[in-house]
């Protein structure tokens, strides 16, 4: 059981580092001056879910769920 705990801890560390990097790569949610001129309502603003930003958000959600699940599993005293 010790090897399983070490393996899960290594995966947990990889998920933690990946989550930090992905959060730092994302753009801020503040519209800034683009909202005044209407730039936020462009084609790219409406189809953000299909862009790289949408992919980063989706991967961040998956990693956040993995982070919580691994933290709960590692906190159990079964190992």
C-alpha positions in Angstrom: 0.0 0.0 0.0 3.0 2.3 0.5 3.8 2.2 -3.2 0.2 3.2 -4.1 0.4 6.2 -1.7 3.7 7.3 -3.2 2.3 7.0 -6.8 -0.8 9.0 -5.8 1.3 11.6 -4.1 3.4 12.0 -7.3 0.2 12.3 -9.4 -1.1 14.8 -6.9 2.0 17.0 -7.2 1.8 16.9 -11.0 -1.9 17.9 -10.9 -1.0 20.8 -8.4 1.7 22.2 -10.6 -0.4 21.8 -13.8 -3.3 23.6 -12.1 -1.1 26.5 -11.1 0.4 26.9 -14.5 -3.0 26.7 -16.3 -4.6 29.3 -14.0 -1.7 31.6 -14.6 -2.0 31.1 -18.4 -5.6 32.2 -18.5 -6.7 35.8 -19.3 -8.4 38.0 -16.8 -12.2 38.2 -16.7 -12.2 42.0 -16.6 -13.5 43.4 -19.8 -11.3 46.6 -19.5 -11.7 49.3 -22.2 -12.8 46.8 -24.8 -16.3 46.8 -23.3 -16.7 50.5 -23.9 -16.0 50.3 -27.6 -18.0 47.0 -28.1 -14.9 44.9 -28.7 -16.2 42.3 -26.3 -19.1 41.4 -28.6 -16.9 40.4 -31.5 -16.8 37.0 -33.2 -14.0 35.9 -30.9 -15.8 37.1 -27.8 -18.9 35.1 -28.6 -17.0 31.9 -29.6 -14.6 31.8 -26.7 -15.6 28.3 -25.8 -14.1 27.0 -29.0 -10.9 28.9 -28.7 -7.7 28.2 -26.7 -9.2 30.1 -23.7 -12.1 27.7 -23.7 -9.8 24.7 -23.8 -7.8 26.1 -20.9 -11.0 26.6 -18.8 -12.2 23.1 -19.5 -8.8 21.6 -18.6 -8.7 23.7 -15.4 -12.1 22.4 -14.4 -10.9 18.8 -14.9 -7.7 19.4 -13.0 -9.5 21.1 -10.1 -11.8 18.1 -9.8 -8.8 15.8 -9.9 -7.1 17.9 -7.2 -10.1 17.6 -4.9 -10.6 13.9 -5.5 -6.9 13.1 -4.9 -6.7 15.3 -1.8 -9.7 13.4 -0.4 -8.2 10.0 -1.3 -4.8 10.9 0.1 -6.4 12.1 3.3 -8.0 8.8 4.0 -6.0 6.7 6.5 -6.5 3.5 4.5 -3.0 3.5 3.1 
